[in-house]
Amino acid sequence: MQRGAREYRSVTHIHGPIMVVDNVSGVAFGEVVEITLPSGEKRLGQVLESRTNRAIVQVFGTTRDLDTDATTARFTGKTMHIAVTEEMLGRIFDGIARPLDGGAPPLGEEERDIHGSSINPYAREHPRDSIQTGISVIDGMNTLVRGQKLPIFSGAGLPHNLLAAQITRQAKVRGQQELFAVVFAAMGITHEEAAFFVSDFTRTGALERAVIFLNLADDPAIERIITPRLALTTAEFLAFEKGMHVLVILTDLTNYCEALREISAAREEVPGRRGYPGYMYTDLASIFERAGRIKGRTGSITQIPILTMPDDDITHPVPDLTGYITEGQIVLSRDLHRKGIYPPINPLPCLSRLMQTGIGPDRTREDHAQVNNQLYAAYAQGIKLKGLVAVVGEEGLSETDREYIRFADRFEREFISQGPEEDRSFEATLDRAWDLLSVLPEGELRRIDESFIRKYHPAYRGQKE
């Protein structure tokens, strides 16, 4: 509920991104604060905690020039909002929704609270339709489904930015004349990375159907707290008011969690695992659970959060908690990256929990589920046997064992690996999978029905049934 604005000159303490204002009344959690410096410069803040006569405010920007004697805090009586409109498509904004592309601020069709509102579980519609990313190892083995949240776990130096740009360019809903948009939010990225994304989206035309939010590494870390919420509020408007199917890509969630830790340390809260706040799980859930579909509404929101794992540790709190909230994960492999394979996605630790509902007849192809199971089993067997070679040598292997090893090598080179500009359809991905499975004796394809083998196996293609 909106209240009247109140102004105070009772700033008593400043520590890091936190400012304490005493002798206040009627202040609410999440309320926007306009901060006026002695020089007249204005900054924004948000109430983190409200007590009987004290407000703890997080400042969006540096607090270096704030003066406890001369700084004014004006409590606006409303929470943080963003003006949203369909005209935001094709535009680039900074991490707090100010235009970066030289254009004027868009005239919003309506203003929305950036924290959104929870979707009633009863009103949620189960995700069932797939999104084609054009990347075989995702489409073939970890299919993305509309309304799903499927994170990418990466590591320092791995090409997750290149992968994010490729997914942004290529993602599409197939076979239906439906509106599709991408909302891209980057947190804590370098100027070089920002220039890459802007250049790539502009060059390929992907910018025309995208809304871009960029929070740079030298921007105040505290602003990273609101960047994903601005993006998701925009996505909710496009999806549920304009009927679009929206793909939201958030990178890098680890930088977001570092900002949470910074705020927690400034507030002197009792730390949780590795210094992260104990409420980080709840905070991440407030972001991830804004994906989904709503009964009776045309649009949908699908999320691909990208996070870097410190020291490639998948048990680190950020990927660990993310895995509990989301519906699977896509894991980038440093070993595959060293082999020169792009995208270096290792399918063995990957999982898409909603994949089975989004594939099959009328969605991808009838043989998809069984081909996926056979690919996974054959690649796992090949990797296991490659490890065994180091112990017993190739002489101890049977000819079938050697065929599995050859399959694993070709699978990495021909199925996982593809060019950053290469866009493969579901059919092209599945046909490529059959070509690779033909390396193995037909008797080894135990996870595929005989009817599918007769229909799709290269040995039988072109033959009449």
Secondary structure, 3 states (H helix, E strand, C coil): CCCCCEEECCEEEEECCEEEEECCCCCCCCEEEEEECCCCCEEEEEEEEECCCEEEEEEECCCCCCCCCCCEEEEEEEECEEEECHHHCCEEEECCCCECCCCCCCCCCEEEECCCCCCCHHHECCCCCEEECCCHHHHCCCCEECCCECCEEECCCCCHHHHHHHHHHHCECCCCCCCEEEEEEEEEECHHHHHHHHHHHHHHCHHHHEEEEEEECCCCHHHHHCHHHHHHHHHHHHHHCCCCEEEEEEECHHHHHHHHHHHHHHCCCCECHHHCECCHHHHHHHHHCCCEEECCCCCEEEEEEEEECHHHCCCCHHHHHHHHHCCEEEEECHHHHHCCCCCCECCCCCEECCHHHHCCCCCCCCCHHHHHHHHHHHHHHHHHHHHHHHHHCHHHCCHHHHHHHHHHHHHHHHHHCCCCCCCCCHHHHHHHHHHHHCCCCHHHCCCCCHHHHHHHCCCCCCCCC
